[in-house]
Amino acid sequence: GWACWKTYLGRPVTNGNRREAMGVLGSSLEPFRPEEALPVLEANLALIRRGWPDDEDGILNTQASLSICYSNLGRLDEALVLKREIYTRSVAAFGVSHENTILTGSNLASSFHSLHLYGEATPFLRDQLLPVARRSLGLDHHLTLRLNERLSAALAYDPEHTRDDLRLNKR
């Protein structure tokens, strides 16, 4: 982390190695010291948007790291806002059937669950994400199975769910 950053610190802000070093630093701090990682990740995202605005993968990956950091800091609402943006951008960049888009949708559904937003999670999973995952990835793919698990959890934990909801889940 820090050694990598120090190696490239003296290079111009627009240097790709410096950008990558900042990303490595933020990602290495995030799991253990999220409060220190947050400003690094935010600065890295701003740098990528400014210097490499067409690098959709770089922006999405940095946003994903930032959303994890927000979650680790207990800032679940901010993580949810960012995960919605990541999903929307993934759909626009890769299409709804791309594995990365489905993964970002799964992460969004996880945030719905963490915030007890089961009313949003159920239709999102049942009507949008799962049909696409089944079609493009197959029934036995690990992401499809995870989405089924998330839908089951949303239905199980939602005090408002009905038997009709459970029947609809059989699709």
N, C-alpha and C positions, 0 to 999 in steps of 0.2 A: 503494500500500500504506500506508505510514506516514502520508502526508498525509491519506488518507481516514480512517484510524483517529483521528488527532489531531483532525479536524473534529468527530467525534461522541463523543469520549472523555468529555466533561463531562456527557453525557446519562445518564439513569437506565439501570441495567443491563437493565431490561425494554424499553427503547426498540428498536424494530425496525431503525432506521437504524444504531444502534450495533452491533447484532448483525450486520447486513450488512457494516458496515465491518470488523469483526473477521474475518469470512469472507473479504473481499477481501484483507486483510492476510495471513492465513494462506495463501491460494491464491497470492498473488504471491511470497511468500517460499519456498514449497515447492519449486519447480524448481531454485532457485539456492542457497538456504540452508536446507536441510531441517532442520538442527539448531535453527535459530531458529524455523522454522515449526511444529515439533512442539508446543511448549507453547501456542502461539496456537490451533492447530487443536483440541487437547485441551480448552482452555478454552472455545472456541466450541461444541464438541459438548456440554460440560457445561451451558453457558448455554442452548442450544436445548432440551436434555432437561428442564431445570428450568423455563424460561419458556414454551416452546412444545412441550409433550410430544406434541401431536397433529400436528405438522408432520413427517409421515413423509418427504416429499421433502427437507426441510432436513436432517433427521437422516441420511438415506441419502447425500445429497451430501457432507455433512461427513465422514461415515465413509469415503466413497470417497477424499476428499482425504487423510484421515489414513492410509488404507492405502497410498496412493501414497508418502506421506512415509516411512512405515515401510520400504517397499521401497527407497526412495532412500537410507535410512540403513543398509541391509543387514540390517534386522530382518525377515527374510522370514517367520519363524514367526508373528510378531505380525500381519503383513500378512495371512497366510493365515487366522488366527482371525477377523480383522475381515471379510475377504471372505466367509467362510462365513456370518457373521451378516448381512452385507448381502444375500447371495443369499436366505437364509431369510426375511428381512424383506420383500424384494421380492416373493417368491412370495406371502407372506401379504397384502401390500398391493395388488398388481397382478394376481396370478395368473401361472401358469407361461408363458402364451402372450404376455405383454406384452413389447414390444421391450426395455424397460429391464431387465426380469427376465432376458431372454436375454443382454443385454449384461453384467449382473453375473455371470451364469453363465460367460460367456466369460472375464471377469476372474479368476474363481475357478479356472478351468481353466488359465489362464496361471500362476497361483501354484503349482498342482500341478506344472506343468512346471518352473518355476524351482527347486522343491524336490525334483525328480526323483521325484515321487509318481505315476509313470505308471500304477501299479495302481489308483489312484483316478481319475486323469484319463480313462482309457479307458472304463470303464463309465459314468461320469458324462456324458461327451460322447456316446458311442455310444447308450446306452440311455435317457438322460433328455433332454439338451439338444438334440441334433441332430434327433430326431424332431419335437419341438415347433417348432423353428426352421423346419424344412422345411414343416411344416403351416401355421404362422401367418405366416411371412415369405416363404416361397417358396424354391426352390432357388437362384435367382440373387441373392438378397439378400446384401449384403456381410457381414452377421453370420453367415449360414448358411455362406458360403464360408470365413470366418475359423474357424468351428467345425470345419469339415472339415479345414482346415489344422492346427488344434491336435490333432485326433484323429490325423491322419497323423503328426505329430511325436511324439505320445505312443507310437504303435505303433513308429515308427522308432527312437526312443531307448531304449525299454524292452527290456533284455536278456532279459526273461522272456517276451516275446511269441512267439506261435506262428503257423503258417500259418492255423490256425483263426481266430485273432484278425483276421488280414488278410481272410479270407473274410467274417467278420461285419461288417467295415467297409464292405462293398459294399452293405449295406442302404440 
